[in-house]
């Protein structure tokens, strides 16, 4: 009888302990192409995930509806086993994280000025925090990825656009208005291609997935024998595969991607003196084709001491970097 009582007591203690551990954050990553949502534990384990296409609409309601539906699906699946503390959203925009407002979203302009956190918390009935997606990716890589253990790091994400997150002395660099880290809008061609931010010649216009596809069309006339010609629906992956086969047009596209990224990164090294620079995102898939020209430009343009110190490495968290990072920030 005593043994049975002790056994039951042990089980009860374990149940209480587990209830304290079973807290999760619903972490959202809103991209220009895809929307991802995942339930993340305090240890960084993803226990539930959803992926949808980002609505192609200039109406905020469509985007908000998709996010709310995913939150409700995840909440209904987990609410009996986990305590959902908060929704943490990473968006491709300059944000006011304190007030939860999207300031400028070049690739989803309908979100400009949107009171994201306040509105989503009403529709989801869960508290919401907001973060720039590249800041979130930087935090994710710093927590469980390529910059783990470093106090001074930069994360560059090459996706639909180019994002940047900067961590100095272990903290995200936000600046006076919360807009620091917009690496994609470093100007690398003063009279270059117009950018959605309102400027022109931004590195985003030469190093993103969108830019890679655009360059295939723009440079095609210079390479009449390329296998990439006459394909209006060409993808970045197809351009990469052509480059691996030695296609001259594809190789020139990735050379330019590395060239312009190298200019931007050299400036970052000179100004911020980081220990590590992490490069991730879908358009980083051509790493082996663009990194040689990137490193060449960095060597030419950056100060010797910081360039000898810095490590330029591939991201390790993949598509989960932003989700993990914004969850980490929410738990903190």
C-alpha positions in Angstrom: 0.0 0.0 0.0 2.8 2.4 0.8 4.6 1.4 -2.4 1.5 2.1 -4.4 1.2 5.5 -2.7 4.8 6.4 -3.4 4.4 5.3 -7.0 1.4 7.5 -7.4 3.2 10.4 -5.8 6.1 10.0 -8.1 3.8 10.1 -11.1 2.1 13.2 -9.8 5.4 15.0 -9.4 6.4 14.1 -12.9 3.2 15.4 -14.3 3.6 18.7 -12.5 7.2 19.0 -13.8 6.1 18.2 -17.4 3.3 20.8 -17.3 5.9 23.5 -16.6 8.0 22.3 -19.5 5.2 22.0 -22.0 5.1 25.7 -22.9 5.4 26.6 -26.6 5.5 29.6 -28.8 3.6 29.7 -32.1 6.3 31.1 -34.3 5.4 32.6 -37.7 7.7 33.4 -40.6 5.9 35.5 -43.3 7.9 35.6 -46.5 7.3 37.1 -49.9 6.7 33.6 -51.3 5.9 31.3 -48.3 4.3 31.5 -44.9 5.4 29.1 -42.2 4.1 28.5 -38.7 5.5 26.2 -36.1 5.1 25.4 -32.4 8.5 25.6 -30.8 9.5 24.4 -27.3 11.9 26.2 -24.9 14.6 23.8 -26.1 14.1 24.8 -29.7 12.2 21.6 -30.7 9.6 22.1 -33.5 6.6 19.9 -32.6 4.1 21.1 -35.2 4.5 23.0 -38.4 2.4 24.4 -41.3 3.5 25.8 -44.6 1.3 27.8 -47.0 1.8 30.1 -50.0 1.8 33.8 -49.1 -1.4 35.2 -50.6 -0.7 37.1 -53.8 -2.9 40.0 -52.9 -2.7 43.7 -52.2 -5.2 43.3 -49.4 -4.0 42.9 -45.9 -7.2 40.9 -45.0 -6.1 38.0 -47.2 -2.7 37.7 -45.5 -4.2 38.1 -42.0 -6.8 35.5 -42.8 -4.2 32.9 -43.8 -2.1 33.6 -40.7 -5.1 33.4 -38.4 -6.3 30.1 -39.9 -2.8 28.6 -39.4 -2.7 29.8 -35.8 -6.1 28.3 -35.1 -5.2 25.0 -36.7 -2.0 24.7 -34.6 -3.7 25.9 -31.4 -6.6 23.4 -31.8 -4.1 20.5 -32.3 -1.9 21.3 -29.3 -4.1 23.0 -26.7 -4.8 19.8 -24.8 -1.1 19.0 -24.4 0.8 22.3 -24.4 0.4 25.7 -23.0 0.6 28.2 -25.8 2.1 31.4 -24.4 2.4 33.8 -27.3 2.4 34.2 -31.1 5.8 35.5 -32.4 5.8 36.7 -36.0 8.8 37.4 -38.2 8.1 39.6 -41.3 10.2 40.8 -44.2 10.0 44.5 -43.2 11.4 47.3 -41.2 9.4 47.1 -38.0 8.8 49.0 -34.8 9.1 45.9 -32.5 8.1 47.7 -29.4 4.7 48.8 -30.8 4.3 45.9 -33.1 3.9 48.0 -36.3 5.2 47.2 -39.8 7.0 50.4 -41.0 8.0 49.4 -44.5 7.6 46.1 -46.4 9.2 46.5 -49.8 8.1 43.1 -51.1 4.6 43.1 -49.5 3.8 46.8 -49.7 0.2 46.4 -48.5 1.6 45.9 -45.0 3.2 49.3 -44.8 2.1 51.0 -41.6 0.0 48.1 -40.5 -0.5 47.6 -36.7 0.3 43.9 -37.1 0.7 42.7 -33.5 -2.4 44.5 -32.2 -4.6 43.3 -35.0 -3.4 39.7 -35.1 -3.8 39.4 -31.3 -7.5 40.4 -31.6 -8.2 37.9 -34.4 -6.2 35.0 -32.8 -7.0 35.8 -29.2 -3.4 35.2 -28.2 -0.7 37.9 -27.4 1.5 38.7 -30.4 5.0 40.1 -30.8 6.5 41.3 -34.0 10.1 41.1 -35.3 12.0 41.7 -38.6 12.5 38.3 -40.3 16.3 38.7 -40.7 16.7 39.7 -37.1 14.8 36.6 -36.2 17.0 34.5 -38.5 20.1 36.0 -36.9 18.7 35.1 -33.4 17.9 31.6 -34.6 21.4 31.0 -36.0 22.9 32.5 -32.8 20.8 30.1 -30.7 21.2 26.8 -32.4 23.1 27.4 -35.7 26.2 28.7 -37.4 26.9 31.7 -35.1 26.2 29.9 -31.8 28.8 31.0 -29.2 29.7 34.3 -31.0 28.8 37.6 -29.4 29.2 39.7 -32.6 27.6 38.3 -35.7 25.8 39.2 -38.9 23.2 37.1 -40.6 22.3 37.8 -44.3 19.3 36.0 -45.8 19.0 35.7 -49.5 15.4 35.0 -50.4 12.7 36.9 -52.3 14.7 39.9 -51.1 17.9 40.3 -49.1 17.5 40.6 -45.3 20.0 41.3 -42.6 20.3 40.9 -38.8 23.1 42.2 -36.7 24.0 41.0 -33.2 26.5 43.2 -31.3 27.6 42.1 -27.8 25.0 39.4 -27.8 22.1 41.8 -28.6 20.2 42.6 -31.8 21.2 46.0 -33.1 17.9 47.9 -33.7 19.0 51.5 -33.9 17.1 54.6 -32.8 13.9 53.8 -34.8 14.2 50.0 -34.8 15.2 49.8 -38.5 18.9 48.9 -38.2 20.1 45.9 -40.1 18.5 46.6 -43.5 21.5 45.1 -45.3 19.5 44.4 -48.5 19.2 48.1 -49.1 22.9 48.9 -49.0 23.6 50.7 -52.3 26.1 48.9 -54.5 25.3 50.6 -57.8 24.4 54.3 -57.4 22.6 54.4 -60.7 21.4 50.8 -60.7 18.1 49.0 -60.8 15.2 50.7 -59.0 14.3 49.0 -55.7 11.0 48.5 -54.0 12.3 50.5 -51.0 12.4 53.7 -53.2 16.1 53.8 -53.8 18.0 52.1 -56.6 21.1 49.9 -56.9 20.4 48.1 -53.6 22.2 44.8 -53.2 18.8 43.1 -53.0 18.5 43.9 -56.7 21.6 41.8 -57.5 21.8 39.0 -54.9 18.2 37.9 -54.2 16.3 35.0 -55.7 14.2 37.5 -57.7 17.4 39.2 -58.9 18.9 35.9 -60.1 15.9 35.2 -62.3 15.8 38.8 -63.6 19.5 38.7 -64.5 18.9 35.6 -66.6 16.6 37.6 -68.8 18.7 40.8 -68.9 22.0 39.1 -69.7 20.6 36.6 -72.1 21.6 38.5 -75.3 25.2 38.3 -74.3 25.1 34.5 -74.1 23.2 33.3 -77.2 24.3 29.7 -76.7 23.0 29.4 -73.1 20.5 26.7 -72.2 18.6 29.2 -70.1 17.3 31.3 -73.0 13.6 31.4 -74.0 12.3 30.1 -70.7 10.1 32.8 -69.1 9.4 30.6 -66.1 13.0 29.8 -65.3 13.7 29.2 -61.6 16.8 29.9 -59.5 17.3 26.2 -59.0 17.4 25.7 -62.8 19.9 28.5 -63.1 22.1 26.9 -60.5 22.0 23.5 -62.2 23.0 25.1 -65.5 25.9 26.8 -63.7 27.0 23.4 -62.4 27.0 22.2 -66.0 29.2 25.1 -67.0 26.6 27.3 -68.7 28.3 30.7 -69.2 25.2 32.8 -68.6 24.5 31.0 -65.3 28.1 31.4 -64.2 28.0 35.1 -65.0 24.8 35.5 -63.0 26.4 33.9 -59.9 29.6 35.9 -60.4 27.6 39.1 -60.3 25.7 37.9 -57.2 29.0 37.3 -55.4 30.5 40.5 -56.7 27.7 42.7 -55.3 27.4 40.7 -52.1 31.1 41.0 -51.6 31.0 44.8 -51.8 28.2 45.0 -49.2 29.9 42.5 -46.9 33.3 44.3 -47.1 31.6 47.5 -45.9 29.9 45.6 -43.1 33.2 44.2 -42.0 34.9 47.6 -42.0 32.1 49.2 -40.0 31.1 46.5 -37.6 34.1 44.2 -37.2 32.0 41.0 -36.7 33.4 37.6 -35.7 31.2 35.7 -38.1 28.9 36.4 -41.1 26.2 33.8 -41.7 24.6 33.6 -45.2 21.4 31.7 -45.6 18.1 31.7 -47.5 17.0 29.9 -50.7 19.2 32.0 -53.0 22.2 30.9 -51.0 21.8 27.5 -52.7 24.3 28.6 -55.3 27.0 29.0 -52.6 29.8 27.2 -54.5 29.2 29.4 -57.6 29.0 32.8 -56.0 31.3 32.6 -53.0 34.6 32.8 -55.0 33.8 36.2 -56.4 32.3 37.3 -53.0 35.5 36.4 -51.2 37.6 38.1 -53.9 35.7 41.4 -53.4 35.9 41.2 -49.6 39.7 40.6 -49.8 40.1 43.7 -52.1 37.9 46.0 -50.1 38.0 45.2 -46.3 40.6 46.1 -43.8 43.2 43.4 -43.2 42.8 42.8 -39.5 39.0 42.3 -39.4 38.9 40.3 -42.7 41.5 37.9 -41.3 39.4 37.4 -38.2 35.9 37.1 -39.7 34.4 33.8 -40.7 32.0 33.8 -43.6 29.9 30.6 -43.3 26.6 29.0 -44.5 23.6 29.1 -42.3 22.8 25.8 -40.5 19.1 26.2 -39.5 17.7 26.3 -43.0 14.1 27.4 -43.3 13.7 27.2 -39.5 16.1 30.0 -38.7 13.5 32.7 -38.5 11.0 30.5 -36.7 13.6 29.4 -34.1 14.9 33.0 -33.7 11.5 34.7 -33.1 10.6 31.9 -30.7 13.8 32.4 -28.8 13.1 36.2 -28.6 9.6 35.5 -27.3 10.8 33.1 -24.6 13.3 35.7 -23.5 
